């Protein structure tokens, strides 16, 4: 694909990732020519917001797309591939876990453009700072996806399928599990009528420090100091056996990492 050429894209899906991709494409002057989805309410809302054509019928998809870009639930690809109307098109998905060969029954031009970020519909973010990871075994698809990635973000790279799945796993620890811990922190604070707002500066500072240093260098707290008395007091305060066990596991993990480092 020529560097000065535009890219016609059909987006398939109506969830969080599609909402952000669509807005990023419009800002980047990518030609979003159509959006497809099964949820008519969400589909209509997106199409009206973006002023682009839409359809809930795969047989009405535009044949003019350079890339058909899917952002579906991981379990939906087998079914949609069985009824997709085109062959030998450039098809890509956005999943961190679905194999890059999922479209092989339809085309040799299949691949992945994996946006490594947490997305929530209605919460805008700086998409040009989102890492976009390209995973494909087809040179033609690779060229198109790299072109699209370069239009959408300043951070993009080629990775293997194994690397992508490992990155997805690391993201679950860095984001999903961390957010679950925020939820537990909120519940623990609220047990004694403490406002979660008291925790927000601590969360922000913790996140700020790892932007310039490795997390293990910034570890603080009773576990890294091996302060047994405080650890015992904390465990006594916790009433839920599962949370007690989680506290113990994380504490042991911190202590073990510190020993391995020394």
Long-range contacts (C-beta under 8 A, 24 or more apart in sequence): 1-66, 1-143, 1-144, 1-147, 3-147, 5-147, 6-30, 6-31, 7-31, 7-66, 7-67, 7-144, 7-147, 7-148, 7-151, 8-33, 8-62, 8-64, 8-65, 8-66, 8-67, 9-33, 9-65, 9-66, 9-67, 9-68, 9-69, 9-148, 10-34, 10-35, 10-36, 10-61, 10-62, 10-65, 10-67, 10-68, 10-69, 11-35, 11-36, 11-69, 11-71, 12-36, 12-37, 12-68, 12-69, 12-70, 12-71, 12-72, 12-80, 13-37, 13-70, 13-71, 13-72, 14-38, 14-39, 14-42, 14-43, 14-46, 15-42, 15-71, 15-72, 15-121, 16-119, 16-120, 16-121, 17-71, 17-94, 17-115, 17-119, 18-46, 18-71, 19-46, 19-119, 19-121, 19-122, 20-115, 20-119, 20-121, 20-124, 20-125, 20-127, 21-69, 21-71, 21-94, 21-115, 21-152, 22-46, 22-50, 22-52, 23-50, 23-124, 23-127, 24-127, 24-128, 24-152, 24-153, 25-152, 26-50, 27-127, 28-151, 28-152, 29-151, 30-148, 30-151, 30-152, 33-62, 33-64, 33-65, 34-61, 34-62, 34-65, 36-61, 58-83, 58-84, 58-85, 59-85, 61-85, 61-86, 65-89, 65-90, 66-90, 66-144, 67-91, 67-92, 67-144, 67-145, 67-148, 68-92, 69-93, 69-94, 69-113, 69-148, 70-94, 74-98, 77-102, 78-102, 81-105, 81-106, 90-140, 90-141, 90-144, 92-136, 92-141, 92-145, 96-164, 96-165, 96-167, 96-168, 96-171, 97-165, 97-168, 99-161, 100-135, 100-136, 100-137, 100-161, 100-164, 101-137, 108-138, 109-138, 109-140, 109-141, 110-136, 110-138, 110-141, 111-135, 111-136, 111-137, 111-138, 111-141, 111-142, 111-145, 112-136, 112-161, 112-164, 113-145, 113-148, 113-149, 114-159, 114-164, 114-167, 114-168, 116-167, 116-171, 118-175, 127-152, 127-153, 128-152, 128-153, 128-154, 129-153, 129-154, 129-155, 130-155, 131-155, 131-156, 131-157, 132-156, 132-157, 133-157, 133-158, 133-159, 133-163, 133-164, 133-167, 134-158, 134-159, 135-159, 135-160, 135-161, 135-163, 135-164, 184-243, 184-246, 188-238, 188-243, 216-257, 216-261, 219-254, 219-257, 219-258, 221-254, 222-251, 223-250, 223-251, 223-254, 223-255, 223-258, 224-254, 224-255, 224-258, 226-255, 226-258
